[in-house]
Amino acid sequence: QVQLVESGGGLVQPGGSLRLSCVGSGSTFSTYAVSWYRQAPGKERELVALIGSFFGSTNYADSVKGRFTISRDNSKNTVILQMNSLIPEDAAVYHCSARRGAINAWGQGTPVTVSS
């Protein structure tokens, strides 16, 4: 099963940017659809963005459209979540998830704090 490692979280001021990375293991990572989720304290987990496997089609939560961009580089087994114009409501632990058929793998998460 694919293993995922996220990185890139941290503290950023409102209006700032962060670039999250999700690196997957193995030679079949490109066949997985990959999603970014986030969960803030006391809130339900929210799907932020997803990117398909082969054609790389994308979809975003309404709350991040126009500010976040998801992309993938299959040669590096990496999916990127570029987050711009961050607001305090974006603060959460961000997890990536890779899905193919019945397989659904999760990373350990990377925290994002948006505060002045």
C-alpha positions as CSV (number, residue, x, y, z in Angstrom):
1,Q,0.0,0.0,0.0
2,V,1.2,3.5,-0.8
3,Q,2.6,5.5,2.1
4,L,2.3,9.3,2.2
5,V,4.4,12.0,3.8
6,E,3.2,15.6,4.0
7,S,5.3,18.6,4.6
8,G,5.3,22.4,4.2
9,G,2.9,23.4,7.0
10,G,3.8,26.2,9.4
11,L,2.8,29.6,10.7
12,V,1.9,32.3,8.2
13,Q,0.3,35.7,8.5
14,P,-3.1,36.4,7.0
15,G,-2.7,37.1,3.3
16,G,0.4,34.9,3.1
17,S,1.1,31.7,1.2
18,L,2.2,28.2,2.0
19,R,3.1,25.3,-0.3
20,L,2.2,21.8,1.0
21,S,3.7,18.7,-0.4
22,C,2.5,15.1,-0.3
23,V,5.1,12.5,-1.4
24,G,3.9,9.0,-2.1
25,S,5.9,5.8,-2.1
26,G,6.2,3.2,-4.8
27,S,6.0,3.0,-8.5
28,T,2.2,3.2,-8.9
29,F,1.6,6.5,-7.2
30,S,0.5,8.1,-10.5
31,T,-2.5,5.7,-10.6
32,Y,-3.9,7.1,-7.4
33,A,-6.4,10.0,-7.1
34,V,-5.0,12.3,-4.4
35,S,-7.0,14.6,-2.1
36,W,-6.1,17.2,0.5
37,Y,-8.3,17.3,3.6
38,R,-8.2,19.6,6.6
39,Q,-9.5,19.4,10.1
40,A,-9.6,22.2,12.6
41,P,-10.1,21.7,16.3
42,G,-13.7,21.0,17.1
43,K,-14.7,20.8,13.4
44,E,-15.4,18.0,11.0
45,R,-12.8,17.0,8.4
46,E,-13.3,18.9,5.2
47,L,-12.2,18.0,1.6
48,V,-10.2,20.9,0.3
49,A,-9.0,19.8,-3.1
50,L,-8.5,16.7,-5.2
51,I,-6.7,15.7,-8.3
52,G,-7.4,12.7,-10.5
53,S,-4.8,10.1,-11.4
54,F,-4.2,10.0,-15.1
55,F,-5.8,13.2,-16.6
56,G,-5.2,15.2,-13.5
57,S,-8.7,16.7,-13.3
58,T,-9.1,18.9,-10.3
59,N,-11.9,19.9,-7.9
60,Y,-12.0,22.4,-5.0
61,A,-14.1,23.3,-2.0
62,D,-16.0,26.5,-2.5
63,S,-14.1,28.0,0.4
64,V,-10.7,27.8,-1.3
65,K,-11.6,28.3,-5.0
66,G,-9.4,30.9,-6.5
67,R,-6.9,30.8,-3.7
68,F,-5.6,27.2,-3.6
69,T,-4.2,25.2,-6.5
70,I,-3.6,21.4,-6.5
71,S,-1.1,19.9,-8.9
72,R,0.9,16.8,-9.3
73,D,4.3,15.7,-10.6
74,N,4.1,12.0,-11.2
75,S,7.8,11.8,-12.0
76,K,8.5,12.8,-8.4
77,N,5.5,11.0,-6.8
78,T,4.4,14.4,-5.5
79,V,1.2,16.3,-5.1
80,I,1.4,20.0,-4.3
81,L,-1.2,22.2,-2.6
82,Q,-0.3,25.8,-3.2
83,M,-2.3,28.0,-0.8
84,N,-2.4,31.7,-1.4
85,S,-4.3,34.6,0.3
86,L,-4.6,32.6,3.5
87,I,-7.1,33.5,6.1
88,P,-7.5,32.5,9.7
89,E,-10.3,30.1,8.8
90,D,-7.7,28.1,6.8
91,A,-5.9,27.1,9.9
92,A,-6.1,23.3,10.4
93,V,-4.1,20.1,10.2
94,Y,-3.9,19.2,6.5
95,H,-3.8,15.6,5.4
96,C,-3.3,14.1,2.0
97,S,-5.1,11.0,1.0
98,A,-4.5,8.6,-1.9
99,R,-7.2,6.4,-3.3
100,R,-7.4,3.7,-5.8
101,G,-10.2,1.3,-5.8
102,A,-10.6,-0.1,-2.2
103,I,-7.2,1.3,-1.2
104,N,-7.3,4.6,0.8
105,A,-4.1,5.7,2.3
106,W,-3.5,8.7,4.6
107,G,-0.5,10.7,5.6
108,Q,0.2,11.9,9.2
109,G,-0.8,15.5,8.5
110,T,1.0,18.9,8.6
111,P,-0.3,21.8,10.7
112,V,-1.1,25.2,9.2
113,T,-1.5,28.2,11.5
114,V,-2.7,31.5,10.1
115,S,-2.2,34.3,12.6
116,S,-0.8,37.8,12.9
